[in-house]
């Protein structure tokens, strides 16, 4: 099975400590794209990634995980999706 490219977006509502969330993103080798948005390649499904990451978030925080298709474009992003 090949690795799929995903975008993970979060909205942090509690202002809490997200050190463990940052560490989990590092273990998943996520690359920051925009503020509170990361891209990563994984064999997991979007739902599986969401469940893994949500355990590090406050209950009120929001998270979206979406698979990225072949066509992608950005302007002034922190990383180029086309190179991930």
Buried (B, 14 or more C-beta within 10 A) or exposed (E): EEEBBBBBBBEBEEEEEBEEBEEBBEEBEBBEBBEEBBBBBBEBEBEEBBEBBBEBBBEEBEBEBEEBEEEEEEEEBEBEBEEB
